């Protein structure tokens, strides 16, 4: 009996042990499965997060800003077209275009840089601006950009400072006479090549009811261009130190016969400047040409763009201002236009985007668009200008009748202000006295020392 009871107890223990072992395996299996599920779920979640981040990264765009002050309709259309074609080819980049007024552009640029909102692309116009921005470490060295090889070599020095390439001129600007070809054809007028021919053309225009000019001498920058197209062949082409010598007092105005002859020639055209030249603005001067009230404008070759924006049906052409009785003295004064630069950002993505945009701006395709839409001469080599008669007019002048004024140091600061104020004041007199003006300039410059 005891033996049977022992066997029965042993069997019960074996059964209970089997059940307990079975339960233990089952529990371990469930835990492991749960852990595996958690790991798998975690991996799936991480994978989804990674894919999301990867997708976000792919969809994220590098945003850069292009700040400019171009007011003419043609160049604005060109700029917007260039940005559109660039972003279509580079969907990872967004380009914001900001337009400033010409009068507040410089201050706005300084403010944006100071407030950590610097545009990646902007433009500078002279060596003094380069000096200021380079010394503040705001400009990026673009010497390694691919587009450098495609630029007219003569244009590159305009964007250099201390031997480093910081910018490239966007265009080659001519300072010249822009005229209404229809009026000239109507009156059978030939392009004048001497100063006496210029007077004859002006008189014939008056005789037929047209103002030769509606000059905007109220704006000193316009007045400056008007006299410079005559001053250049007399004083500047053969003496790149002319301005410096005047500021240093190593040369004076009263003894400078070429200077006085140039201004006598310039002032001799005063009867043809219009009814109120010292009350006329640049916009009003363009309006008069667009409305066929006047026949000619002396200013930059950007005049074509400005006037065509007001009257797209016009036919405008260009010639060099005569300055003497020698046709060879009719000089096409050339300069580099505004130079695009790149901000020296610490963000490599923005620098990369800016470099790609910059190379696109200075491509053959964009250069051709520049001529067709903005009526301007690109600095890109070999751009076809056949679609712009006015731009072709600039190119017909031989080298000895072209003055490249890039890199010439002009009057600075107080000297520039005194010169412009003195010249404007004497030109406003009923009778122009060049000797009196020269003496006044000598006195004013001496007082600065």
C-alpha positions in Angstrom: 0.0 0.0 0.0 2.8 2.4 0.9 4.6 1.4 -2.2 1.5 2.2 -4.3 1.1 5.5 -2.6 4.8 6.4 -3.2 4.4 5.6 -6.9 1.3 7.7 -7.1 3.0 10.7 -5.5 6.0 10.3 -7.8 3.7 10.3 -10.8 1.9 13.4 -9.6 5.3 15.2 -9.1 6.4 14.2 -12.6 3.1 15.5 -14.1 3.4 18.8 -12.2 7.1 19.1 -13.2 6.1 18.6 -16.8 3.3 21.2 -16.6 5.7 23.7 -14.9 8.4 23.2 -17.5 5.8 23.6 -20.3 4.6 26.8 -18.7 8.1 28.1 -18.4 8.8 27.5 -22.1 5.6 29.1 -23.1 6.3 32.2 -21.0 9.8 32.5 -22.3 8.5 32.1 -25.9 5.9 34.8 -25.4 8.4 37.2 -23.8 10.9 36.6 -26.5 8.3 37.1 -29.1 7.1 40.3 -27.5 10.7 41.6 -27.3 11.2 40.7 -30.9 8.0 42.5 -31.8 9.1 45.5 -29.9 12.5 45.4 -31.7 10.9 45.0 -35.0 8.4 47.7 -34.3 11.2 49.9 -33.1 13.2 49.2 -36.3 10.1 50.0 -38.4 9.6 53.2 -36.5 13.2 54.2 -36.9 13.1 53.3 -40.6 10.0 55.5 -41.0 11.7 58.3 -39.2 14.9 58.0 -41.2 12.9 57.9 -44.5 10.9 60.9 -43.3 14.1 62.8 -42.5 15.7 61.7 -45.8 12.6 62.8 -47.6 12.5 66.1 -45.8 16.2 66.6 -46.6 15.6 65.9 -50.2 12.6 68.3 -50.2 14.4 71.0 -48.3 15.6 73.9 -50.5 18.6 76.1 -50.0 17.2 79.6 -50.1 19.4 82.5 -51.3 18.6 86.1 -52.1 19.6 88.3 -55.0 19.4 92.0 -54.1 19.5 94.5 -57.0 18.5 98.0 -57.9 17.8 97.7 -61.7 14.8 99.8 -62.6 14.5 99.3 -66.3 11.8 96.9 -67.5 14.1 95.0 -69.9 16.8 94.1 -67.4 14.1 93.1 -64.8 12.6 90.8 -67.3 16.0 89.3 -68.0 16.7 88.8 -64.4 13.4 87.1 -63.6 13.9 84.8 -66.7 17.4 83.9 -65.6 16.1 83.0 -62.1 13.3 81.0 -63.5 15.5 78.9 -65.8 18.0 78.4 -63.0 15.5 77.1 -60.5 13.9 74.8 -63.1 17.4 73.3 -63.6 18.2 73.4 -59.9 15.0 72.4 -58.0 17.0 72.2 -54.7 17.5 76.0 -54.7 15.0 78.8 -54.1 16.1 82.3 -55.3 14.4 85.3 -53.7 14.7 88.5 -55.7 14.6 91.8 -53.9 14.5 95.1 -55.7 15.7 98.3 -54.0 15.5 101.9 -55.3 18.7 103.2 -56.7 18.8 106.0 -54.1 18.6 103.6 -51.0 20.3 100.5 -52.4 23.6 101.0 -50.7 22.1 101.8 -47.3 19.7 98.8 -47.5 22.6 96.5 -48.4 24.6 97.6 -45.3 21.5 97.3 -43.1 20.8 93.7 -44.3 24.4 92.6 -43.8 24.5 94.2 -40.3 21.2 92.4 -39.3 22.5 89.0 -40.5 20.2 89.0 -43.5 22.8 89.4 -46.2 21.8 88.7 -49.8 24.1 86.0 -51.4 24.2 87.9 -54.7 24.4 91.7 -54.9 26.3 94.3 -56.9 29.0 96.8 -56.4 30.0 99.6 -58.8 33.5 100.9 -57.9 36.8 100.1 -56.3 36.0 102.1 -53.1 33.0 99.8 -52.5 35.2 96.8 -53.0 37.7 98.0 -50.5 35.1 98.6 -47.8 33.4 95.2 -48.3 36.6 93.2 -48.6 38.1 94.8 -45.5 34.9 93.8 -43.6 35.3 90.2 -45.0 31.9 90.3 -46.7 33.0 89.2 -50.2 33.7 85.7 -51.4 36.7 84.9 -53.7 35.0 83.8 -57.0 38.3 83.2 -58.8 37.6 79.4 -59.0 34.1 79.8 -60.6 33.8 78.0 -64.0 32.3 81.1 -65.6 35.6 83.1 -65.3 36.9 81.4 -68.4 33.9 82.7 -70.4 34.3 86.4 -69.6 35.9 89.0 -71.8 39.4 89.4 -70.3 39.3 93.2 -70.4 36.3 93.1 -68.0 37.8 91.0 -65.3 40.0 93.7 -63.6 36.9 95.8 -62.8 35.9 93.1 -60.3 39.3 92.6 -58.7 40.8 94.0 -55.5 44.4 93.4 -54.4 44.6 90.8 -57.1 41.6 88.7 -56.0 38.6 88.3 -58.2 35.5 89.2 -56.1 33.1 90.2 -58.9 32.3 90.3 -62.6 30.7 93.2 -64.4 27.3 92.2 -65.6 27.5 94.4 -68.7 29.7 96.6 -70.8 28.3 100.1 -70.6 28.9 102.8 -73.3 28.4 106.5 -72.6 27.1 107.8 -75.8 24.3 109.5 -77.7 21.1 107.4 -78.1 18.9 108.7 -80.9 15.5 108.1 -82.4 16.2 106.5 -85.8 12.8 107.3 -87.1 13.2 111.1 -86.6 16.7 111.0 -88.2 15.3 109.1 -91.2 12.3 111.4 -91.5 14.5 114.5 -91.7 17.2 112.7 -93.7 19.8 113.4 -91.0 23.2 111.7 -91.0 24.9 110.6 -87.8 27.3 113.6 -86.9 31.0 112.8 -86.6 32.3 116.4 -85.9 31.1 119.0 -83.5 30.0 121.4 -86.3 27.9 118.5 -87.8 26.4 118.0 -84.4 25.4 121.7 -84.2 23.9 121.4 -87.7 21.8 118.3 -86.7 20.6 120.1 -83.6 19.5 123.1 -85.6 17.7 121.1 -88.2 15.8 119.3 -85.5 14.7 122.6 -84.0 13.7 123.9 -87.4 11.4 120.9 -87.8 9.8 121.1 -84.4 11.9 118.7 -82.4 14.0 119.4 -79.3 17.5 118.0 -79.9 17.8 117.1 -76.2 15.6 117.4 -73.1 18.7 117.2 -70.9 18.4 116.2 -67.3 21.1 118.5 -65.9 19.2 118.7 -62.6 20.6 115.3 -61.7 24.4 115.7 -61.3 25.1 112.1 -62.3 23.5 112.8 -65.7 25.4 116.1 -66.1 28.6 114.2 -65.2 28.0 111.8 -68.1 27.2 114.6 -70.5 30.5 116.4 -70.0 32.6 113.3 -69.7 31.9 112.1 -73.2 33.7 115.3 -74.4 36.2 115.6 -71.5 37.5 112.0 -72.1 39.2 112.5 -75.5 40.6 115.9 -74.4 41.9 115.0 -71.0 41.4 111.4 -69.9 42.4 109.0 -72.6 46.1 109.9 -72.5 46.3 110.7 -68.8 44.9 108.2 -66.4 46.2 110.3 -63.5 44.2 113.4 -64.5 41.8 113.2 -61.5 44.5 112.3 -59.0 46.8 115.2 -60.2 44.0 117.6 -59.7 43.3 116.3 -56.2 47.0 116.4 -55.3 47.3 119.9 -56.7 50.1 118.8 -59.0 48.0 120.1 -61.8 45.4 122.9 -61.7 42.3 123.7 -63.8 43.2 127.2 -64.9 46.4 126.1 -66.7 44.8 123.1 -68.2 43.9 124.2 -71.8 42.5 120.8 -72.8 40.1 121.0 -69.8 38.9 124.4 -70.7 38.5 123.5 -74.4 36.5 120.5 -73.5 34.1 122.5 -71.3 33.8 125.3 -73.9 32.8 122.6 -76.4 30.3 121.0 -74.0 28.8 124.4 -73.0 28.5 125.3 -76.7 25.6 122.7 -76.9 23.7 124.4 -74.1 21.2 126.1 -76.5 20.0 122.6 -77.5 19.5 121.1 -74.0 15.8 122.0 -73.9 13.7 124.6 -72.1 14.6 123.8 -68.5 17.6 121.5 -68.3 18.4 122.3 -64.7 14.8 121.5 -63.7 14.6 118.3 -65.8 14.9 114.8 -64.2 16.3 111.7 -65.8 12.9 110.1 -66.0 11.5 113.2 -67.8 14.4 113.1 -70.3 13.5 109.5 -71.1 9.8 110.3 -71.4 10.6 113.1 -73.9 12.6 110.7 -76.1 9.9 108.0 -75.9 7.2 110.5 -76.8 9.2 111.8 -79.8 9.4 115.3 -78.3 13.2 115.1 -78.3 15.5 113.2 -80.7 18.6 112.4 -78.6 19.9 111.6 -75.1 23.4 111.6 -73.8 23.8 109.0 -71.1 24.7 105.3 -70.7 23.7 102.7 -73.2 21.1 101.5 -70.6 19.0 104.4 -72.1 17.8 102.0 -74.8 16.3 99.7 -72.2 14.7 102.5 -70.2 13.1 104.2 -73.2 12.0 101.0 -74.9 10.2 100.1 -71.7 8.2 103.3 -72.1 7.7 102.9 -75.9 8.5 99.4 -77.1 7.8 100.3 -80.8 10.7 102.7 -81.0 13.8 102.2 -83.1 16.8 103.5 -81.2 20.4 103.7 -82.3 23.7 104.9 -80.8 26.7 107.0 -81.8 29.7 108.5 -80.1 29.6 112.1 -79.2 31.7 114.3 -81.5 34.1 116.6 -79.6 36.1 118.5 -82.3 36.4 118.9 -86.1 38.3 115.7 -86.3 36.0 112.7 -86.7 38.5 110.5 -84.9 37.8 112.4 -81.7 34.3 111.1 -81.6 35.0 108.7 -78.7 32.9 105.7 -77.5 33.5 105.9 -73.7 33.2 102.4 -72.2 33.1 101.2 -68.7 32.2 98.1 -66.8 28.6 98.1 -65.5 27.5 96.9 -62.1 29.6 94.0 -60.8 27.8 91.0 -59.2 29.5 89.7 -56.1 28.9 86.8 -53.7 28.5 87.2 -50.0 31.1 85.4 -47.9 28.7 83.2 -46.0 29.6 80.6 -43.5 26.9 78.3 -44.9 28.5 76.0 -47.5 25.1 75.1 -49.0 24.4 78.8 -49.7 27.8 79.3 -51.2 27.3 76.3 -53.4 23.9 77.5 -54.5 25.3 81.0 -55.2 28.1 79.6 -57.2 25.7 77.6 -59.4 23.5 80.7 -59.9 26.5 82.8 -60.7 27.7 80.5 -63.4 24.2 80.4 -64.8 24.0 84.2 -64.9 27.3 84.4 -66.9 26.5 81.7 -69.4 26.2 82.1 -73.1 22.4 81.6 -72.9 21.9 84.2 -70.3 24.3 86.6 -72.2 22.2 86.3 -75.3 19.0 86.9 -73.3 20.7 90.0 -71.8 21.2 91.5 -75.3 17.7 90.5 -76.5 15.7 91.5 -73.4 17.7 94.2 -71.7 19.3 95.7 -74.8 22.8 95.6 -73.3 26.2 94.2 -74.0 27.0 91.2 -71.9 30.5 90.6 -70.6 30.4 87.0 -71.8 32.6 86.3 -74.7 31.1 85.7 -78.1 27.5 86.7 -77.4 25.5 87.2 -80.5 24.3 90.9 -80.8 22.6 90.7 -84.2 19.2 91.2 -82.6 20.2 94.6 -81.2 21.1 97.3 -83.7 22.0 99.8 -81.0 24.4 97.4 -79.3 26.0 96.7 -82.7 26.5 100.4 -83.2 28.8 100.4 -80.2 31.0 97.7 -81.6 31.7 99.4 -84.9 34.1 102.0 -83.5 37.9 101.2 -83.9 40.1 100.7 -80.9 41.6 104.2 -81.2 38.1 105.7 -80.8 37.2 103.6 -77.7 38.2 104.8 -74.3 38.0 102.0 -71.7 37.6 103.9 -68.4 37.7 101.0 -66.0 40.1 101.3 -63.1 40.6 105.0 -63.4 40.5 106.8 -60.1 38.0 109.7 -60.3 37.3 112.5 -57.9 36.5 111.2 -54.4 34.4 112.4 -51.5 34.6 116.2 -51.0 36.4 116.7 -54.3 33.6 115.1 -56.3 30.9 117.1 -54.5 32.8 120.4 -55.0 33.5 119.7 -58.7 29.9 118.8 -59.5 28.5 121.8 -57.6 30.9 124.2 -59.1 30.4 123.0 -62.7 26.6 123.0 -62.3 26.6 126.4 -60.8 28.6 128.0 -63.6 26.6 126.1 -66.3 23.4 127.6 -64.9 24.7 131.1 -65.5 23.3 132.9 -68.6 26.8 133.2 -70.0 29.3 130.5 -69.4 32.8 131.6 -68.4 35.2 128.7 -68.5 38.0 130.7 -67.0 35.9 131.8 -64.0 34.9 128.2 -63.5 38.5 127.0 -63.6 39.6 129.6 -61.0 36.7 128.6 -58.8 37.6 125.0 -59.0 41.3 125.7 -58.2 40.2 127.7 -55.1 37.8 125.1 -53.9 40.3 122.2 -54.3 43.1 124.2 -52.6 40.8 124.8 -49.6 40.5 121.1 -49.0 44.3 120.7 -48.4 
